[in-house]
Amino acid sequence: MTTPASLLHPEAFLSPLAIDQAVHRALDEDLGRAGDITSMATIPETTQAHAVLIARQAGVIAGLPLAVATFQKLSPDLNIRTHVRDGANVAEGSHVLTISGPARAVLAGERTALNFVGRLSGIATLTSDYVRRAAGTNLRICCTRKTTPGLRALEKYAVRCGGGFNHRFGLDDAILIKDNHVAVAGGVRPVLERARAQAGHLVKIEIEVDTLKQLREVLDTGLADVVLLDNMDIATLTEAVKLAKGRVVLEASGGVTLASIAKIAATGVDYVSSGALTHSAPNFDVAIDIDA
């Protein structure tokens, strides 16, 4: 029997609870109070159907556990067979999933399943492109908190499916001091001293800087674990790496594009974070073809 857990990327975690909650919300949004009234009005209850989920473009698949959970929630009588799992590279025209059983359930779940796979595969495919362009370096490509409200766990999982890495999931799992924190707290040293005094021994402290002068201030304190180099050009990033000499982890962010990622990787920074991985990923083209 195909289960959502069996389709997860082997190196990425997505909670079964997160899957169930997302599918429940999506189906509730689509089926509303009266269900799929079109199918109920036009398709006899006993009608059976065979459906194939097809990739209409090449890329990286993600979201299959949610598609399977969608159909399973609509009918226990559906027979679902998968041909790949999340994180797989597929060619245009590949059959990804087949579903057989009650036609009404297949039709009711079609759009919800496609929405999940299209959105998450789009993120995974874009991330994979970034990772490929940085190949041969030690750079890790990370997402940010610029995610669709309510879908952060899913979208960050999709980044992992594409070979990327996750930045913090929320405000509660790491200290990231931004320029506004520095301004309100009265400067680099005061804000770092307060952060270090409050942080537990397992909590990392990162601070954002936008000039080499600020980077020197941070390095002089010895209080930061990670420095975010915000909107620096290639020459400045290169100089920042020389200045840090491995004393802190360096993360470049701001204005990162597919066109610039290779040059950023060549500077020697450790991480790049890009909100575009989630907020600007194009939808992956998938479709469900149904035979009654």
C-alpha positions as CSV (number, residue, x, y, z in Angstrom):
1,M,0.0,0.0,0.0
2,T,1.3,3.4,-0.9
3,T,1.6,5.7,2.1
4,P,2.5,9.4,2.2
5,A,5.5,8.6,4.4
6,S,7.0,6.2,1.8
7,L,7.1,9.0,-0.7
8,L,9.0,11.6,1.4
9,H,12.5,12.6,0.3
10,P,14.9,10.4,2.2
11,E,17.0,13.3,3.5
12,A,14.1,15.7,4.3
13,F,11.5,15.7,7.1
14,L,7.9,16.6,6.8
15,S,5.6,15.9,9.7
16,P,2.7,13.5,9.1
17,L,0.7,16.1,11.1
18,A,1.7,18.9,8.7
19,I,0.6,16.7,5.8
20,D,-2.7,15.9,7.3
21,Q,-3.5,19.5,8.4
22,A,-2.6,20.9,4.9
23,V,-4.7,18.3,3.1
24,H,-7.6,18.9,5.5
25,R,-7.5,22.7,5.0
26,A,-7.2,22.4,1.2
27,L,-10.1,19.9,0.9
28,D,-12.3,21.9,3.2
29,E,-11.6,25.0,1.1
30,D,-12.5,23.2,-2.1
31,L,-15.4,21.0,-1.0
32,G,-17.0,23.5,1.3
33,R,-20.5,22.6,2.7
34,A,-22.0,20.6,-0.2
35,G,-19.1,18.7,-1.7
36,D,-18.3,18.3,-5.4
37,I,-21.8,19.0,-6.7
38,T,-20.8,18.8,-10.3
39,S,-19.5,15.2,-10.0
40,M,-22.4,14.2,-7.8
41,A,-24.9,15.6,-10.4
42,T,-23.2,14.1,-13.5
43,I,-21.3,10.9,-12.4
44,P,-23.1,7.8,-11.1
45,E,-21.8,6.7,-7.7
46,T,-20.6,3.3,-9.0
47,T,-18.5,4.7,-11.9
48,Q,-14.9,3.8,-11.8
49,A,-12.0,5.8,-13.3
50,H,-8.3,5.4,-14.0
51,A,-6.1,8.5,-13.7
52,V,-2.5,9.4,-14.4
53,L,-0.6,12.3,-13.0
54,I,1.8,13.4,-15.7
55,A,4.7,15.8,-15.5
56,R,4.4,18.2,-18.5
57,Q,7.9,19.5,-18.0
58,A,11.3,18.3,-16.8
59,G,12.2,19.0,-13.2
60,V,12.3,17.8,-9.6
61,I,9.1,16.3,-8.1
62,A,7.9,17.3,-4.7
63,G,4.5,17.1,-2.9
64,L,3.5,13.5,-3.8
65,P,2.8,12.6,-0.1
66,L,0.2,15.4,-0.1
67,A,-1.3,14.2,-3.4
68,V,-1.6,10.7,-2.1
69,A,-3.0,11.8,1.3
70,T,-5.6,13.9,-0.6
71,F,-7.0,11.0,-2.5
72,Q,-6.8,8.6,0.4
73,K,-8.9,11.1,2.5
74,L,-11.6,11.2,-0.1
75,S,-11.9,7.4,-0.6
76,P,-10.3,4.3,1.0
77,D,-11.3,2.4,-2.1
78,L,-8.8,4.2,-4.4
79,N,-5.8,2.2,-5.6
80,I,-2.8,4.5,-5.8
81,R,0.5,3.6,-7.4
82,T,3.5,5.9,-7.5
83,H,6.3,5.7,-10.1
84,V,8.8,8.1,-8.3
85,R,9.2,9.6,-4.9
86,D,9.8,13.2,-3.9
87,G,13.2,14.6,-4.9
88,A,13.3,12.6,-8.2
89,N,14.3,14.2,-11.4
90,V,11.7,13.5,-14.1
91,A,11.5,14.1,-17.8
92,E,8.7,15.8,-19.7
93,G,5.9,13.4,-20.1
94,S,6.8,11.2,-17.2
95,H,4.0,9.3,-15.4
96,V,4.3,10.2,-11.7
97,L,1.2,8.7,-10.1
98,T,-1.7,6.5,-11.1
99,I,-5.0,6.4,-9.3
100,S,-7.8,3.9,-9.9
101,G,-11.2,3.6,-8.3
102,P,-14.4,5.6,-7.6
103,A,-14.5,8.4,-10.3
104,R,-16.2,10.9,-8.0
105,A,-13.2,10.7,-5.5
106,V,-10.7,11.1,-8.3
107,L,-12.4,14.1,-9.7
108,A,-12.9,15.7,-6.3
109,G,-9.2,15.4,-5.4
110,E,-7.8,16.3,-8.8
111,R,-7.2,20.0,-8.3
112,T,-6.1,19.8,-4.7
113,A,-3.5,17.2,-5.6
114,L,-2.3,19.2,-8.6
115,N,-2.0,22.3,-6.5
116,F,0.3,20.6,-4.0
117,V,2.5,18.9,-6.6
118,G,2.6,21.9,-8.9
119,R,3.5,24.4,-6.1
120,L,6.1,22.2,-4.3
121,S,7.7,20.8,-7.5
122,G,8.1,24.4,-8.7
123,I,10.1,25.2,-5.6
124,A,12.1,22.0,-5.8
125,T,12.9,22.6,-9.5
126,L,14.0,26.2,-9.0
127,T,16.1,25.3,-6.0
128,S,17.8,22.5,-8.0
129,D,18.7,25.0,-10.7
130,Y,20.4,27.2,-8.1
131,V,22.2,24.3,-6.6
132,R,23.4,23.1,-10.0
133,R,24.9,26.5,-10.8
134,A,26.9,26.5,-7.6
135,A,28.2,23.0,-8.1
136,G,31.9,22.5,-7.4
137,T,31.9,24.9,-4.4
138,N,31.1,24.4,-0.8
139,L,28.2,26.9,-0.9
140,R,24.8,25.8,0.5
141,I,21.7,27.4,-0.9
142,C,19.1,28.3,1.7
143,C,15.5,29.5,1.7
144,T,14.1,32.2,4.0
145,R,10.9,32.9,5.9
146,K,9.4,34.5,2.8
147,T,6.9,31.7,2.4
148,T,3.2,31.3,1.8
149,P,1.3,31.8,5.1
150,G,0.3,28.4,6.5
151,L,2.5,26.5,4.1
152,R,6.0,27.1,5.4
153,A,6.8,23.6,6.5
154,L,5.7,22.3,3.1
155,E,7.7,24.9,1.1
156,K,10.8,24.5,3.1
157,Y,10.5,20.7,2.6
158,A,10.3,21.3,-1.1
159,V,13.6,23.3,-0.9
160,R,15.2,20.2,0.6
161,C,13.8,18.1,-2.2
162,G,15.6,20.3,-4.6
163,G,19.0,19.9,-2.9
164,G,18.8,23.2,-0.9
165,F,18.9,23.7,2.9
166,N,16.7,25.4,5.3
167,H,17.3,28.7,7.2
168,R,15.4,29.2,10.4
169,F,11.8,28.1,10.4
170,G,10.5,30.9,12.6
171,L,11.4,33.7,15.0
172,D,11.8,31.1,17.8
173,D,14.6,28.8,16.6
174,A,17.6,31.2,16.1
175,I,18.6,34.8,16.9
176,L,18.9,36.8,13.7
177,I,19.7,40.5,14.4
178,K,18.6,42.7,11.5
179,D,19.5,46.3,10.8
180,N,16.4,47.5,12.6
181,H,17.4,45.6,15.8
182,V,20.8,47.2,15.6
183,A,19.3,50.7,15.2
184,V,16.8,50.3,18.1
185,A,19.4,48.6,20.4
186,G,22.0,51.4,19.9
187,G,24.7,49.7,17.8
188,V,26.4,46.5,16.9
189,R,28.2,45.8,20.2
190,P,25.2,46.6,22.5
191,V,22.8,44.4,20.5
192,L,25.3,41.5,20.4
193,E,26.0,41.7,24.1
194,R,22.3,41.6,25.0
195,A,21.8,38.7,22.6
196,R,24.7,36.7,24.0
197,A,23.5,37.3,27.6
198,Q,20.0,35.9,26.8
199,A,20.8,33.1,24.4
200,G,20.9,29.5,25.5
201,H,24.0,27.5,24.8
202,L,22.4,25.8,21.8
203,V,21.0,29.0,20.2
204,K,23.1,30.5,17.4
205,I,23.4,34.2,17.0
206,E,23.5,35.8,13.5
207,I,23.7,39.5,12.7
208,E,23.1,41.3,9.5
209,V,25.7,43.9,8.2
210,D,25.7,45.9,5.0
211,T,29.2,47.3,5.1
212,L,32.7,46.0,5.8
213,K,33.0,48.5,8.6
214,Q,30.1,46.8,10.4
215,L,31.7,43.4,9.7
216,R,34.9,44.6,11.4
217,E,32.8,45.7,14.4
218,V,31.1,42.3,14.7
219,L,34.4,40.5,14.4
220,D,36.0,42.7,17.1
221,T,33.2,41.7,19.6
222,G,33.7,37.9,19.0
223,L,30.0,37.5,20.0
224,A,28.4,36.4,16.7
225,D,28.3,32.9,15.2
226,V,27.1,33.9,11.8
227,V,27.2,37.2,9.8
228,L,24.7,37.9,7.1
229,L,26.2,40.0,4.4
230,D,23.3,42.0,3.0
231,N,23.2,43.2,-0.6
232,M,26.9,43.3,-1.1
233,D,28.4,43.2,-4.6
234,I,30.9,40.5,-5.6
235,A,34.0,42.5,-4.8
236,T,32.7,43.4,-1.3
237,L,31.8,39.7,-0.6
238,T,35.3,38.7,-1.7
239,E,36.8,41.2,0.7
240,A,34.5,40.1,3.5
241,V,35.6,36.5,3.2
242,K,39.3,37.7,3.4
243,L,38.5,39.8,6.4
244,A,36.6,37.1,8.4
245,K,39.4,34.5,7.9
246,G,37.0,31.8,8.9
247,R,36.3,33.2,12.3
248,V,32.5,33.3,11.6
249,V,30.2,31.6,9.2
250,L,29.3,34.0,6.3
251,E,25.9,34.1,4.6
252,A,25.2,36.3,1.6
253,S,21.7,37.5,1.0
254,G,19.8,40.1,-1.0
255,G,19.6,40.3,-4.8
256,V,20.6,36.7,-5.3
257,T,19.6,35.5,-8.8
258,L,20.2,32.5,-11.0
259,A,22.5,34.8,-13.0
260,S,24.6,35.8,-10.0
261,I,24.7,32.6,-7.9
262,A,27.9,31.1,-9.5
263,K,29.8,34.3,-8.9
264,I,28.6,34.6,-5.3
265,A,29.6,30.9,-4.7
266,A,33.1,31.7,-6.1
267,T,33.7,34.4,-3.4
268,G,34.0,31.7,-0.7
269,V,30.9,32.6,1.4
270,D,29.4,29.6,3.3
271,Y,25.7,30.1,2.6
272,V,23.4,32.0,0.4
273,S,19.8,32.7,1.4
274,S,17.2,33.6,-1.2
275,G,13.6,34.4,-0.7
276,A,13.0,33.8,-4.4
277,L,13.2,30.0,-3.9
278,T,9.8,30.1,-2.3
279,H,8.1,33.5,-3.1
280,S,9.0,33.5,-6.8
281,A,9.1,29.9,-7.9
282,P,7.0,29.3,-11.0
283,N,4.4,26.6,-10.8
284,F,5.5,23.2,-12.1
285,D,3.3,22.0,-15.0
286,V,1.5,18.8,-14.0
287,A,-1.8,17.4,-15.2
288,I,-4.1,14.5,-14.4
289,D,-5.5,12.6,-17.4
290,I,-8.6,10.5,-16.6
291,D,-10.2,7.5,-18.4
292,A,-13.6,6.3,-17.2
